[in-house]
Amino acid sequence: MRGGEQRCCPSLGSEHSGYAALGGDLARVARDGQSRQGFGASTGKRRGVRLKPDTLELYEMKDVAASTDTRGITVQRVGVKDVHLPILVRRKSGEFDGALARIDFGVTLPHQFRGTHMSRFVEILFQWRQKPISSPELKEMLKEACGRLGAERARVDVSFKYFLTKRAPASGSESALDYDCKFEGVLDKDEYTLTTCVEVPVTILCPCSKEIAARGAHSQRAIIRARIRSRADTMVWIEDLVEMMERQGSAEIYPLLKRQDEKHVTEAAYDNPKFVEDVVRDVVAMLRADERVAWFQVECESMESIHNHAAYAFQEESKESPDSDSSPSPSAQESQS
């Protein structure tokens, strides 16, 4: 585990010239350029500073990650993946929900350093575990990572299950349905972007099957995946995205159905047949009309009931770009930056 003494980086300015990894006294000595020499052999005294023997021993340990690298290559992202921590997710109502998150967290690594200090990422995440997570909090987390690790760019992906209460359409029976969600936060110098990602299950019924079959039509569960970036000073909440996208399938998915509910859902899907192409077009039209949305990426994937493969449709658009098809996806931009 790389978590030892923080490095000194002359190019980052004096405020980054030493991290307080080993406590205030030792950090002060490091900033002053003091070496181990000159400390009293038994007391560790210098300029009135008293350091414990174990602290001196740690200070003498070689920080391999902070050693100089001469290959001249800035690494685009280094950090930790699959960190599992409890978090608090801020709801649209202003309340908070506890969730178990899976987190990827990384920063750029300047070319002059051989490695980063991996323990810093876990320290930052652990400090934020009991704070509500939304756009402003993620921005502050990324600022802290850049400051502590001397990086110009940082990214954090926070994946979690989000639960909403669903009421059955006929009986009114209630239960909780889970949605796979993710916040993708990126801070590049002073530019901050947040992408909200939601996966919504729906039922779709094949229009072709309904048209040609004498009896019935094949239907299946499909997943609508949306990645959204809001305009400045606005927010598209998870609850908003779920509600909007659930209406675009042939019928909604429910965790709890009685017999009268099953009849209702089956007939509703039969009366509203849709291809995956139909679903994506309907979602695109809805997001184009939403003034809060600056950029979006939408996919519908159908787990076909009569095939051993899935069917899908995909669309990505930026409202600030007249030619959305020529704009690289966020994943492509991320790999290039």
C-alpha positions in Angstrom: 0.0 0.0 0.0 1.4 3.3 -1.1 0.5 5.8 1.6 3.7 7.2 3.0 5.1 10.7 3.0 3.5 13.1 0.6 5.7 14.4 -2.2 7.1 17.8 -2.9 6.4 19.2 -6.4 8.2 22.5 -7.3 6.0 23.0 -10.3 2.8 23.2 -8.2 3.8 26.2 -6.1 4.6 26.5 -2.4 1.2 25.6 -1.3 1.8 22.1 -2.6 5.4 21.8 -1.5 4.7 19.4 1.3 1.7 17.4 2.4 1.0 16.9 6.1 1.1 13.1 5.8 3.1 12.5 9.0 1.7 15.2 11.2 2.2 18.9 11.6 5.7 18.8 13.1 7.2 16.5 10.5 5.4 18.3 7.6 6.9 21.5 8.8 10.4 20.0 8.9 9.8 18.6 5.3 8.7 22.0 4.0 11.8 23.6 5.5 14.0 21.1 3.6 15.3 19.6 6.8 16.9 16.2 6.7 17.2 13.6 9.3 20.7 14.9 10.1 20.9 17.5 12.9 18.2 15.9 15.1 19.3 14.9 18.6 20.1 11.1 18.6 17.9 10.4 21.5 15.3 13.1 21.5 14.8 14.1 17.9 15.0 17.8 18.8 15.5 20.6 16.4 14.2 24.2 16.7 12.1 23.1 19.6 10.4 20.3 17.6 10.1 17.0 19.4 9.4 13.9 17.2 8.7 10.4 18.5 11.1 7.7 17.5 8.5 5.8 15.4 7.7 9.1 13.5 11.4 9.5 12.8 11.6 5.9 11.6 8.7 6.5 9.2 10.2 9.7 8.0 13.4 7.8 7.1 11.5 5.3 5.0 12.1 5.8 1.3 9.0 7.1 -0.6 9.3 5.1 -3.8 6.1 6.5 -5.3 7.4 10.0 -5.0 10.7 9.2 -6.7 11.5 11.0 -10.0 10.4 9.4 -13.3 12.4 10.4 -16.4 10.2 8.9 -19.2 8.2 12.2 -19.6 4.8 10.5 -19.7 1.9 12.0 -17.9 -0.5 9.2 -17.0 -4.1 10.1 -17.7 -5.6 8.4 -14.7 -4.3 6.5 -11.7 -6.3 5.6 -8.6 -8.5 3.0 -6.9 -11.3 0.9 -8.3 -14.2 -1.1 -6.7 -14.0 0.6 -3.4 -17.2 -0.4 -1.5 -18.5 2.2 1.1 -21.8 3.2 2.5 -23.0 6.7 1.3 -25.9 9.0 1.7 -27.7 10.0 -1.5 -29.6 13.2 -1.6 -33.2 12.8 -2.8 -35.2 15.3 -4.7 -37.4 15.7 -1.6 -34.4 16.9 0.3 -34.2 13.8 2.4 -31.3 11.3 2.3 -31.1 7.6 1.6 -28.4 5.3 2.7 -26.8 3.2 -0.1 -23.9 0.8 -0.6 -21.7 2.3 -3.3 -19.0 0.9 -5.6 -16.6 3.7 -6.3 -13.8 4.3 -8.8 -11.6 7.3 -8.0 -8.6 8.6 -9.9 -6.4 11.6 -10.9 -3.8 12.5 -13.5 -0.3 11.7 -12.5 2.3 14.3 -13.5 5.2 13.0 -15.6 7.9 13.7 -13.1 6.5 11.3 -10.5 6.8 7.5 -10.6 3.5 6.9 -8.8 0.7 8.3 -6.7 -0.2 7.7 -3.1 -3.2 5.3 -3.3 -4.1 5.6 0.4 -5.1 9.3 -0.1 -8.1 8.2 -2.2 -9.5 5.9 0.5 -8.9 8.6 3.1 -10.9 11.1 1.1 -13.7 8.7 0.4 -13.9 7.6 4.0 -14.3 11.2 5.2 -17.2 11.7 2.8 -19.1 8.5 3.7 -21.6 10.2 6.0 -22.1 13.3 3.9 -25.0 13.5 1.5 -23.8 13.0 -2.1 -25.0 15.2 -5.0 -23.3 17.5 -7.5 -21.8 20.1 -5.1 -20.4 17.5 -2.7 -18.8 15.5 -5.6 -17.1 18.7 -6.8 -15.6 19.4 -3.4 -14.4 15.8 -3.2 -12.6 16.2 -6.5 -11.1 19.5 -5.5 -9.7 17.8 -2.4 -8.2 15.0 -4.5 -6.5 17.4 -6.8 -5.1 19.4 -3.9 -3.8 16.5 -1.9 -2.3 14.7 -4.9 -1.0 17.6 -6.9 -3.2 16.8 -10.0 -4.9 19.0 -12.5 -7.7 16.5 -13.3 -9.7 14.1 -11.2 -12.6 11.8 -11.8 -14.9 9.8 -9.5 -17.6 7.3 -10.5 -20.1 6.4 -7.7 -22.4 3.4 -8.6 -25.3 2.4 -6.3 -28.8 1.0 -6.1 -31.6 3.5 -5.8 -35.0 2.4 -4.5 -38.3 4.0 -5.4 -41.8 2.9 -4.2 -44.0 1.6 -7.0 -47.8 1.2 -6.7 -49.4 -1.6 -8.7 -51.7 -0.2 -11.4 -54.9 -2.0 -10.4 -54.7 -3.2 -6.8 -52.6 -0.3 -5.5 -50.2 -2.7 -3.8 -46.9 -1.1 -2.9 -43.3 -2.3 -3.0 -39.8 -1.0 -3.8 -38.2 -1.3 -7.2 -34.4 -0.9 -7.5 -32.6 1.1 -10.2 -29.0 0.9 -11.1 -27.6 4.5 -10.9 -24.2 6.2 -11.1 -22.8 9.7 -10.7 -19.7 10.5 -12.9 -17.9 13.6 -11.7 -15.0 15.1 -13.5 -12.9 18.2 -12.5 -10.5 19.4 -15.1 -8.7 22.4 -13.6 -11.7 24.8 -13.0 -14.2 23.0 -15.3 -16.6 20.6 -13.5 -19.0 18.2 -15.1 -21.5 15.8 -13.5 -23.1 13.0 -15.5 -26.1 11.3 -13.9 -26.7 7.7 -15.2 -29.8 5.7 -14.7 -31.0 2.3 -15.9 -34.8 1.8 -16.0 -36.4 -1.5 -16.7 -39.6 -1.6 -18.8 -41.7 -4.1 -20.8 -41.8 -3.8 -24.6 -44.1 -5.8 -26.9 -43.0 -6.4 -30.6 -45.2 -4.6 -33.1 -44.3 -7.0 -35.9 -45.2 -10.0 -33.8 -48.6 -8.5 -32.9 -49.2 -7.7 -36.6 -48.5 -11.1 -38.1 -49.5 -13.5 -35.3 -53.1 -14.9 -35.1 -52.8 -15.2 -31.4 -50.7 -13.1 -29.0 -47.4 -11.4 -29.5 -44.0 -11.8 -27.9 -42.9 -9.3 -25.2 -39.8 -9.0 -23.0 -38.1 -6.9 -20.4 -35.9 -4.1 -21.8 -33.5 -1.7 -20.1 -33.4 2.0 -20.9 -30.1 3.5 -20.1 -29.7 7.3 -19.9 -26.6 9.4 -19.2 -27.6 13.1 -18.6 -25.7 16.3 -18.1 -27.7 19.2 -16.8 -27.3 22.9 -17.7 -25.6 25.2 -15.2 -27.7 25.9 -12.1 -30.2 23.2 -12.9 -30.5 19.5 -11.9 -32.3 16.6 -13.5 -33.0 14.3 -10.5 -33.0 10.5 -10.6 -36.7 10.5 -9.7 -37.3 12.7 -12.8 -35.4 10.5 -15.1 -37.1 7.3 -13.9 -40.6 8.8 -14.2 -39.9 10.1 -17.7 -38.3 6.9 -19.0 -40.8 4.5 -17.5 -43.5 6.1 -19.7 -41.6 5.3 -22.9 -41.9 1.5 -22.8 -44.9 -0.6 -23.8 -45.7 -1.0 -20.1 -44.0 -0.3 -16.7 -42.2 -2.9 -14.6 -43.6 -3.5 -11.0 -42.0 -5.5 -8.2 -45.3 -6.6 -6.8 -48.4 -7.6 -8.9 -51.7 -9.2 -8.0 -53.8 -11.0 -10.6 -55.7 -7.9 -11.6 -52.4 -6.0 -12.0 -51.0 -8.7 -14.2 -54.0 -8.5 -16.4 -53.7 -4.8 -16.6 -50.0 -4.8 -17.5 -50.4 -7.5 -20.1 -53.2 -5.7 -21.9 -51.4 -2.3 -21.6 -48.3 -3.7 -23.3 -50.4 -5.3 -26.0 -52.2 -2.0 -26.7 -48.8 -0.1 -26.9 -46.3 -2.2 -29.0 -42.9 -0.7 -29.5 -39.6 -1.6 -31.1 -36.3 -0.5 -29.3 -36.1 2.1 -32.1 -39.5 3.5 -31.0 -38.4 3.6 -27.4 -35.1 5.5 -28.1 -36.9 8.0 -30.4 -39.5 8.7 -27.8 -36.8 9.2 -25.1 -34.8 11.5 -27.4 -37.8 13.6 -28.2 -38.6 13.9 -24.4 -35.0 15.0 -23.6 -34.8 17.4 -26.5 -37.8 19.2 -25.0 -36.4 19.4 -21.5 -34.7 22.7 -21.0 -32.6 21.4 -18.1 -30.7 18.9 -20.3 -27.5 20.0 -22.0 -26.3 16.6 -23.2 -27.6 13.1 -23.2 -26.8 9.6 -24.2 -29.6 7.0 -24.5 -29.8 3.3 -25.2 -32.6 0.7 -25.1 -31.6 -2.9 -24.9 -34.2 -5.6 -25.2 -33.6 -9.1 -23.8 -35.5 -10.9 -26.7 -37.8 -13.7 -25.6 -37.7 -15.5 -29.0 -34.0 -15.0 -29.7 -30.7 -15.9 -28.0 -29.4 -12.3 -28.5 -30.4 -8.9 -27.5 -31.7 -6.0 -29.7 -30.7 -2.4 -29.0 -30.9 1.2 -30.2 -28.6 4.1 -29.3 -28.5 7.9 -29.6 -26.2 10.6 -28.2 -26.8 14.4 -28.6 -25.5 17.7 -27.3 -27.8 20.6 -27.4 -24.9 22.9 -27.7 -23.6 21.2 -30.8 -25.5 21.5 -34.2 -23.9 18.2 -35.3 -24.4 15.8 -32.4 -23.3 12.8 -34.4 -19.8 14.2 -34.8 -19.3 14.8 -31.0 -17.3 12.1 -29.3 -18.9 10.3 -26.4 -17.8 11.0 -22.9 -16.0 7.7 -22.8 -14.1 8.6 -25.9 -13.3 12.1 -24.5 -12.1 10.5 -21.3 -9.7 8.1 -23.1 -8.3 11.0 -25.2 -7.8 13.4 -22.3 
